[in-house]
Amino acid sequence: MAFSRKLEMQTVQKMITMYCNHMHVAGKDQLCPECRELLDYAGQRIDRCFYGDDKPVCSKCTVHCFKPEMRERIKTVMQYSGPRMMVNSPILSLRYMYRKAFKSNPPAPAKKNKK
């Protein structure tokens, strides 16, 4: 896994862990089955990103690869964890903000013609 995707995965893992530790009773730094499923799904999506090593942060991506149900779940996690990340994981937060602000977005994929 390339550095940008590995960093994205570390950030998502931290956010899901923070959310699960607060919302569910799984134990310190443990994930309940529901959150484990979300983390595994997010990992698959990040690993198979259309943009590969040029992957933008998900919030600035033009290709939304999460199923609608999983998108809502990750959105809930991010709404809870996002504001708390600077306190709980300042290095990951700063790296994310840098990538979001300064990494140029790759072009949108060409649409396939259906015949």
C-alpha positions as CSV (number, residue, x, y, z in Angstrom):
1,M,0.0,0.0,0.0
2,A,1.4,3.4,-1.0
3,F,2.2,6.0,1.7
4,S,-0.9,8.2,1.0
5,R,-3.2,5.3,1.2
6,K,-1.5,3.9,4.3
7,L,-1.8,7.3,6.0
8,E,-5.5,7.5,5.0
9,M,-6.0,4.0,6.5
10,Q,-4.3,5.0,9.7
11,T,-6.5,8.1,10.0
12,V,-9.7,6.1,9.3
13,Q,-8.7,3.4,11.8
14,K,-8.1,6.0,14.5
15,M,-11.4,7.7,13.8
16,I,-13.4,4.5,13.9
17,T,-11.6,3.4,17.1
18,M,-12.3,6.7,18.8
19,Y,-16.0,6.5,17.8
20,C,-16.4,2.8,18.8
21,N,-14.6,3.3,22.2
22,H,-17.1,6.1,23.0
23,M,-20.3,4.8,21.5
24,H,-20.0,1.0,22.0
25,V,-18.8,-1.2,24.8
26,A,-15.9,-3.1,23.1
27,G,-13.0,-2.2,25.4
28,K,-10.1,0.2,25.1
29,D,-8.8,0.3,21.5
30,Q,-11.0,-2.7,20.6
31,L,-13.7,-2.6,18.0
32,C,-17.2,-4.1,18.1
33,P,-18.1,-6.4,15.2
34,E,-20.1,-3.5,13.5
35,C,-17.1,-1.1,13.6
36,R,-14.7,-3.9,12.6
37,E,-16.9,-4.5,9.5
38,L,-16.8,-0.8,8.7
39,L,-13.0,-0.6,9.1
40,D,-12.5,-3.7,6.9
41,Y,-14.8,-2.2,4.3
42,A,-13.0,1.2,4.4
43,G,-9.7,-0.6,4.1
44,Q,-10.9,-2.4,1.0
45,R,-12.2,0.8,-0.6
46,I,-8.9,2.7,0.2
47,D,-6.8,-0.2,-1.1
48,R,-8.8,-0.4,-4.4
49,C,-9.1,3.4,-4.9
50,F,-9.6,4.3,-8.5
51,Y,-6.8,6.9,-8.2
52,G,-4.2,4.5,-6.8
53,D,-1.2,6.2,-5.4
54,D,-2.5,9.6,-6.4
55,K,-5.5,9.2,-4.1
56,P,-7.0,12.4,-2.8
57,V,-8.5,12.6,0.7
58,C,-12.0,11.0,0.5
59,S,-13.8,14.3,1.3
60,K,-12.3,15.9,-1.8
61,C,-12.7,12.9,-4.1
62,T,-15.0,13.0,-7.2
63,V,-15.5,9.2,-7.1
64,H,-17.7,8.0,-4.2
65,C,-16.9,4.3,-3.9
66,F,-18.7,3.5,-0.7
67,K,-22.1,1.8,-0.8
68,P,-24.8,4.3,0.5
69,E,-25.2,2.4,3.8
70,M,-21.5,2.3,4.5
71,R,-21.1,5.9,3.4
72,E,-23.7,7.0,6.0
73,R,-21.9,4.9,8.7
74,I,-18.5,6.4,7.9
75,K,-20.0,9.9,7.8
76,T,-21.4,9.4,11.3
77,V,-18.0,8.2,12.5
78,M,-16.2,11.2,10.9
79,Q,-18.7,13.7,12.3
80,Y,-18.0,12.4,15.8
81,S,-14.3,11.8,15.5
82,G,-13.2,14.7,13.2
83,P,-13.5,17.5,15.7
84,R,-11.7,15.3,18.4
85,M,-8.8,14.3,16.2
86,M,-6.6,17.3,16.9
87,V,-6.6,16.5,20.6
88,N,-6.4,12.7,20.2
89,S,-4.1,12.4,17.3
90,P,-2.6,15.8,16.3
91,I,0.0,14.4,13.9
92,L,-2.6,12.5,11.8
93,S,-4.8,15.6,11.9
94,L,-2.1,17.9,10.6
95,R,-1.1,15.4,7.9
96,Y,-4.7,15.1,6.8
97,M,-5.2,18.9,6.8
98,Y,-2.1,19.3,4.7
99,R,-3.2,16.7,2.2
100,K,-6.6,18.2,2.0
101,A,-5.3,21.7,1.5
102,F,-2.3,21.2,-0.7
103,K,-2.5,18.0,-2.6
104,S,-3.9,18.6,-6.0
105,N,-6.9,16.6,-6.9
106,P,-6.5,14.2,-9.8
107,P,-8.9,14.7,-12.7
108,A,-12.3,13.1,-12.6
109,P,-12.5,9.8,-14.4
110,A,-13.8,9.7,-17.9
111,K,-17.4,8.4,-18.1
112,K,-17.9,5.2,-19.9
113,N,-20.3,5.2,-22.8
114,K,-23.0,2.6,-22.3
115,K,-24.2,1.1,-25.5
